[in-house]
Amino acid sequence: MSFLDRIKACNTYRAERFRPLRHGATRIGWLRHDNAELLRRFPAVFAVADDAVTLTPGGGFAALSEAVDGVIETLVAEGRIDKWRHEDFAVAPRWGEAPLFKLDRGAVGFFGVRAYGVHLNGIRHDADALKLWIGRRAADKKVAPNKLDNMVAGGIGHGHGLLATLVKEAAEEADLPPTLAARAVPVGALTYRMANAAGMREDVLFVFDLAVPADFTPRNTDGEIAAFHLMPARDIVARVRDGDDFKFNVNLVIIDFALRHGLIAPDEPDYVAIATGLRQQLD
């Protein structure tokens, strides 16, 4: 494997397998063709054509959310969608724009709508090496059980701002005090489009760095992380390149960290492709 292979593994979208989901003239998602055909039974909510699917209900945020959720309930009962997260994501054409409706997180992949999350690198500067706190995901996680993860990571749910989500997730996942979490430095956003069993992930990951003090040890409080390990950054980067230890999108965050801290040098094969591949054009 290689760093570029990790990036390619998160960008398996192929245009010929999907058709756009639209609200008016604006694309808001990507429906795999078989998923799109399932929506023909709901003409009061979706107008399905061979080249696109368009939302049909009028009304505002509440009416559209209710109409879409009614379709989801039917598809959940048929085993077509997993509605298991009990958390809603806001659906909007662009980051920062007003949401059109909210969608159960379990249905995000089916509709291929853009989702946003936060990832926090917990950094410790020891005398001998640059190190990162790495978590191991719990064995009962539905996505990537037992895989290695960033110290803090989580999706931005409807009604939660970016920084509020960071502080909330930091407290739940690593017992990070809000005053310490507030020192996190935003270092960019990573993007990818990944076909999966549900449909597609079109994700934006907002990445933060935080230098944590030597006397801080993360402690999970919500049961999603089984254990934390303090690991030399160079060893982590090697494991990303050579193994399959990390959750798929965490590989992207680690590669980005390695580029920014000189742990992947410009003489690395495919360096330019690696550096540019972390930020796919989504529009």
N, C-alpha and C positions, 0 to 999 in steps of 0.2 A: 504494500500500500504506500501511498504518498500523501502529502498535504493536499495536493490538488485532487486526489481521489476522494478525500473527505468532503471537499467542497462540491464535487460532482455528485456525491451521494445525497446531498441535500437539494440538488437542483435537477430532479428527474421529471419535471413537467415537460410535456410534449404537446404543442398547440393542437395537433390533429386529434387528440384524444378528449378535448374539452370544448365547450361552447360557453360564451360569456353569460353571466347572470347580470341583468340590468335593472336599474330603477330609472324609468324614463330613458334618456339617452346615455346615462352614466353607468359604466361597468362597476359592479360592486362585488363580483365573485366569479368563480370558474366552476362550472358543473361538468363533471365527467358525463359522457353521452348517456350511459346507462342510468345514471342518477337523474339526468334531465328527463328521460323518458318516463320515469316514475312519477313525475310531476304533472303529466298530462291529465291525470284524474282529478286535478284540482284547478279547473279553469277560472274559478272565482278568485284565485290567488296568483296563479302563474299562467302566462301565455307562452306556450312551448312551441318553438319553431325549430327547424333543422339546424339553424345557424346561431340561435340565441334563445334565452329564456328571459321574459320580462315580468316583473311584478305588476299585478293589475289593480290591487285595492287602492282606493282613495283614502282620504283622511290623513291624520298625522301619525306621530311616533307610536302612540298607544294602539291605534287601530291596526297599523301595519304589523306591530309586534304580536298582537293577538291573532291576526290572520295567519301569519307564518307559523306561530307556535301551534295552532290547530292542526296544520299539515304535519308538523313534526310529531305531534302526539300520535297521529295515525301511523306514521312510518316507524315510530318507536314500537308501537304495538305489534307491527309486522316484522320487527327485528331488523329493519333497514338502517336504523340510526340508534346509537347508544346515547340515551339521555340520562347520564349518570353523574354529572359533575355538580348539578344544582348551582350553577353559576352562569351568569349571562355576560356575553361580550357585546359591545356596541358595534353596529355596522354603519360605517361612514365611507364616502368615496375617497377621502384623503385624511391623513393625520391632522388633527386640529379642527376639522369641520364638524358641524353638528351631526349627531347620529340620526340615521333614518329610522332604525328600529333596533331592538335588542334580540339576541339569538342565544339559545342555550348552548353552552360551550361544547357539549357533546355533538352538536350539529354543525359546528364550524367547518370541519373537514368535508362534510357532505356537500355544502354549498360553496366551499372554496373561498370564503370571505377572508379578508385580510385581518390577521390577529397581531396583537402587539404584546410584548413582554419585556421584562427587565432581567438583566443578568449582572451580577456583582462579583468581580474578582476580589477576593480577600487576600491582600498582599502583606507579607511580612519580610522586612529587610533584616536578615541575620548577617552576622559578620562573615560567615562562610559562604552564603548563597542567597539568592533571591528565591523566596518560597511562596507558595499559594496554599490556602486552605481549600481542600477538596472534600466534597461530601459524597457518600455512597447512598444512592437512592434505595428506598425501602423495597423489600421483596414483593410487597403487595401493590406496588404502583402499576397502573394499567399501561402506562407508557414507560418503556425502558427500565424495567425493574432491575435492581442490583447494579445498574450502570453508575459510573462516576459522574459527578455534576459540579457546577460552580458552587461556591459557598452559599450564594443566594440566587434564586431564579424563580420567576413566576409570571403568569399572564396578567394583563391589565384588564380587569373586569369592568363592566358597565357601571358608571357612577364613581369610579376610582381614578384619580389622576395618576400621572406617571410617578411623581415623587412620593405621593401618598402610598402607592403600591410598593415602591421600593422600601419604604420604612416599615410597612405592614409585613411584607414578606421577610425582611431582615429580622424582624422580631420573632416571627413564627418559625422560620427555618433555622436561624442561627442564634437566637436570643441576643440579638445585637441591639444595644440601647439606641433609642431614637437620636440622642445627641451625637453618637458615633456614626450612625447611618447617615446623618445629615452632612457628614464630611466627605461622602462619596463624590468622586469627580466624574462627570459624564465625559466619555471618550469617543462616542460615535454610535452609529446604528448599523446593524448587519441585516441583510435581506436575502431571502431565498424562496424558491417555489419547488415544493417537493410533492410528487404524486405519492399517495399512500393507499391503504386498504379502504379508507372511508371515501376518499376523493382526492383532495389536495390541501396542502398547507401552504399558504402564502403569508409568511411571517416577517415581522420586523422586530429585531431584538435591540433594545436600547442597552448599551453596555456602560458599566460604571467600574471604576477602580477605587479601592479603598485600602489605604495603608492602616493595618490594625496594630495595636500595641503588643509588645511581647507577652504581656500578662493576660491577653485575651484568648480564650479558647471557645470556639462556637459550640453551641448546645442546641440540638433540635427540640422544638416544643410541640410540633403538630404531627409527628409520626411519619413524616414524608422522607426523612433522611435517617438512615440506620446508624451512620457513624461519620465522623470527620477525621481527616488525616492532613497533617502539614507536610507538604512534599516539595522538594526542590523543583523550581520552574523548568529547568533543563530536562529533568526526568519526565515531567508531565508532557512536555513537548515531544519527547521521544516516544512516549506511549501513544500519543495521538497519531504520530506518523506510522508507528510499527504495529500497533495492536488495535483492539476493538473494545477498549475499556470504557470509553466515555459515551454518554448520550449523544445522539447524532448531531444536534445543533450546538451542543457544548463544544464539540470539536472546532466549530467556527469561531467561537469566543476565544478559545485557547490559541488558535492560529493567529487571530487578530492581536492578542496580547503578545505573542511571540514576535510578530512583525514589529510592533511598537517598541519592544524592549530589546531588539537586536538579537533575539534567539533564533530567528530565521534570517540568514544573511542574503544580500543581493546575488551572491554567486550560487544560491540554491537553484537547481533546475526548476523551470516554470515559475520563477519568482514573480514576474509581472502578472502572470495568469492567476497566481495565488492571491496577490495583493488586490487585484481588481475583481476576482471572483467572489469575494466576500460581500459584495454590494451589487446584487442583481437589479437591473432596471425593472420595476414592477408595473409601471404605468403604460 
